[in-house]
Every structure is written in C-alpha cells, then in structure tokens.
Amino acid sequence: MSDPEFRCEKVEMSEAGAVVYRMHGVLGDSQHCYDFLEDFLDCLETCPDRIVFNMADLENMYSAGIGILANCFTKARSSKKTLAVCCVAPVIHRTLTITGVEPMLKEYASEEEALAASDT
C-alpha cells in the first residue's frame, strides 16, 4: 500500500496580507514534496510577509518532510517573513515536537486564527 500523494494548494489571501499553503497527503521524500519546496523558495521574494501552512489534511510527515519544513522556516526567517502552521493533527504535532522543530513555529488552531493573528 503506497502513501497518499502529497499535494499543496497555494492561496493568496491579499485582504489578510498572507499566503496560505494547504497541505494534503504525506510530506516526505517524493518529487511532489521537493516541487513544493522549490515553489515555496521561488515565491519568497514576491509573497506577502505572512505565510501559513494549513496542515488540516496532512496525514503524516517523514524525516525528509521535517527537513523540508525546517528549510522553509529557515528561508522564510532569513527573508524577513513569518511562518505559522495551523490545524496540526496530533500525529504531526508529535513528530514536530520530537524532532525539535515545533518550538520554531507559531501554531494556531485554525486558518482563520492564524490569519487574524497580528504576529503571524
């Protein structure tokens, strides 16, 4: 049985001055995940200062996915962008906590809460 394919929908939220990436499937070691990272890095120069990763439909995350997420956070920070996550399932939260990535991220219960936060 293969893992669900990773997909990511990028939504510009101009009224909130943010871009939201809605993740689906498994963030791991697939070409789709690396394509997402490449798109994210290309977008950093022109995207709004606030970035939200909505993980409501993210089913799992493997070590390569943790590396991708850490890379996104590091590059966003060096580009003076803020990166937040929302709708994090318990299995994903546990992975982020165990690997030490969780303290780097601002986490919100919902996409609406993340977009409304003044520090995102």
N, C-alpha and C positions, 0 to 999 in steps of 0.2 A: 504494500500500500504506500503510495507516494504522498508527500506533504502537499497541502493546498498551495497552489502557486501564489507568490507574493504579487500584490497589485497595490498601487498607490495613486490616489486621486488628489491632484493639487487644485485647491480652490482659493482664488484671490478674494479676500474679504476687505475691499477697499474702504468701506464705511468704518471698519474696525482698525484699519491700518495694519493688516496682518495677512499672512498666507497660512492656509491650513493644509496639511498633508494628511489625508485619511488613509490609513494603512489597513490592508486586508491580507489574510493568509499567514504565512510564516516568514519572518525576517531571518534569513540565514545566508547560505552560500549558494545562491542561484544567480544567474545572469540578471534576472529581473531586479534583484536586490542591489546589485552593483550598478545597474542602469539608474535606479532611484538615486543612489549616492551621487553619480555623475550629474544627473539632472539637478539635484539639490545644490551641489557645488557650483554649477553653472549659473544657477538662479541667485546665488548670494549677492552678487553685485547689484542686481536690479530689484530684488524683492524688498518688501517693506521690512522695517526694523524688528517686527514681531513675527515669530514663527511658532506654529502649534502643530505638534504631531498628535493626531487623534488615533488612539490605539484601540478603539472600541471593537474592531473586527480583526485585530491581530491575535492569532490563535497561539502562537509560540514564537520564541526567539532563540536562536542558537548562537554559538560563540562568534561566528562571522557577523551575525546581526548586531551583537553587542559592540563589536569593533566598528561597524558602520554607524551605529548610533553615537558612539563616543567620538568618531571622526566628525559627524555632523555638528555635535555640540562644540567641539574644539574650533572648527572652522567658523561656525556662527559667532562664537565669542570673539575670535580674532578679527571678524568683520564688523564688530560692534552691533551684532544682532542678538536678540534674546530668544531663547528656545525653550518652550514649555511642552509638556506632554499632558494628555488628558485621557480619561476613560480607560485607565490602565487596569487590565484584568489581573486577578491575584497571581496567576502563574507568571505573567510578565513582570509584575511588581517584585515578586520573589527573585526572579533572575536578575533584575536591576539592582536589588539590594545586595544579593550575594556577591555580585561582581564589583560592587563599589561604584557603579555608575549612578545609582539613584540619588545620592546627595548632590550631584551636579545639576540635576534637573528640577525645574519648578513643575510641580504636579498639581493638576486640578481635576475635580470630579467630572466636569462636563466641558464640552467645547464652548458653550456659552459663558461659563465661568472663566475659562482661560482667556476668551476674547474680551471680557469685561474687566479683567484684572488690569490695574494700572501699572504693575511691574512686569508684565509679560513682554 
